[in-house]
């Protein structure tokens, strides 16, 4: 039973569970107090929007590329041309070897 480590565990672990709780509770209480302190500090801060008075410089502009389209026929031709070039190179290399 290689996976069962309970028999070989130290008795100190059991004793620390029984008698070490006071220190852990004290540490937890201190951490909770610190958390509450910083939460209150954050809640008391005044939040300002640094961009409240900024004017939108793009307001009223027209997007001239809004209706742009891709010529699919030209894209297909480029794809077929590149494929035929690759096939031609393979055919030439196969015929030379």
Rosetta constraint file for C-alpha pairs under 8 A:
AtomPair CA 5 CA 9 HARMONIC 6.30 0.50
AtomPair CA 9 CA 13 HARMONIC 7.52 0.50
AtomPair CA 10 CA 14 HARMONIC 7.56 0.50
AtomPair CA 11 CA 15 HARMONIC 6.37 0.50
AtomPair CA 12 CA 16 HARMONIC 5.96 0.50
AtomPair CA 13 CA 17 HARMONIC 6.36 0.50
AtomPair CA 14 CA 18 HARMONIC 6.52 0.50
AtomPair CA 15 CA 19 HARMONIC 6.04 0.50
AtomPair CA 15 CA 20 HARMONIC 7.65 0.50
AtomPair CA 16 CA 20 HARMONIC 4.74 0.50
AtomPair CA 16 CA 21 HARMONIC 7.62 0.50
AtomPair CA 17 CA 21 HARMONIC 6.55 0.50
AtomPair CA 20 CA 24 HARMONIC 6.74 0.50
AtomPair CA 21 CA 25 HARMONIC 6.02 0.50
AtomPair CA 22 CA 26 HARMONIC 6.16 0.50
AtomPair CA 23 CA 27 HARMONIC 6.14 0.50
AtomPair CA 24 CA 28 HARMONIC 6.07 0.50
AtomPair CA 25 CA 29 HARMONIC 6.03 0.50
AtomPair CA 26 CA 30 HARMONIC 6.23 0.50
AtomPair CA 27 CA 31 HARMONIC 6.20 0.50
AtomPair CA 28 CA 32 HARMONIC 6.13 0.50
AtomPair CA 29 CA 33 HARMONIC 6.20 0.50
AtomPair CA 30 CA 34 HARMONIC 6.20 0.50
AtomPair CA 31 CA 35 HARMONIC 6.12 0.50
AtomPair CA 32 CA 36 HARMONIC 6.17 0.50
AtomPair CA 33 CA 37 HARMONIC 6.14 0.50
AtomPair CA 34 CA 38 HARMONIC 6.32 0.50
AtomPair CA 35 CA 39 HARMONIC 6.04 0.50
AtomPair CA 36 CA 40 HARMONIC 6.14 0.50
AtomPair CA 37 CA 41 HARMONIC 6.26 0.50
AtomPair CA 38 CA 42 HARMONIC 6.10 0.50
AtomPair CA 39 CA 43 HARMONIC 6.20 0.50
AtomPair CA 40 CA 44 HARMONIC 6.20 0.50
AtomPair CA 41 CA 45 HARMONIC 6.64 0.50
AtomPair CA 71 CA 75 HARMONIC 6.48 0.50
AtomPair CA 72 CA 76 HARMONIC 6.08 0.50
AtomPair CA 73 CA 77 HARMONIC 6.26 0.50
AtomPair CA 74 CA 78 HARMONIC 6.24 0.50
AtomPair CA 75 CA 79 HARMONIC 6.30 0.50
AtomPair CA 76 CA 80 HARMONIC 6.17 0.50
AtomPair CA 77 CA 81 HARMONIC 6.00 0.50
AtomPair CA 78 CA 82 HARMONIC 6.19 0.50
AtomPair CA 79 CA 83 HARMONIC 6.20 0.50
AtomPair CA 80 CA 84 HARMONIC 6.01 0.50
AtomPair CA 81 CA 85 HARMONIC 6.13 0.50
AtomPair CA 82 CA 86 HARMONIC 6.32 0.50
AtomPair CA 83 CA 87 HARMONIC 6.20 0.50
AtomPair CA 84 CA 88 HARMONIC 5.94 0.50
AtomPair CA 85 CA 89 HARMONIC 6.18 0.50
AtomPair CA 86 CA 90 HARMONIC 6.29 0.50
AtomPair CA 87 CA 91 HARMONIC 6.12 0.50
AtomPair CA 88 CA 92 HARMONIC 6.16 0.50
AtomPair CA 89 CA 93 HARMONIC 6.13 0.50
AtomPair CA 90 CA 94 HARMONIC 5.96 0.50
AtomPair CA 91 CA 95 HARMONIC 6.11 0.50
AtomPair CA 92 CA 96 HARMONIC 6.17 0.50
AtomPair CA 93 CA 97 HARMONIC 6.31 0.50
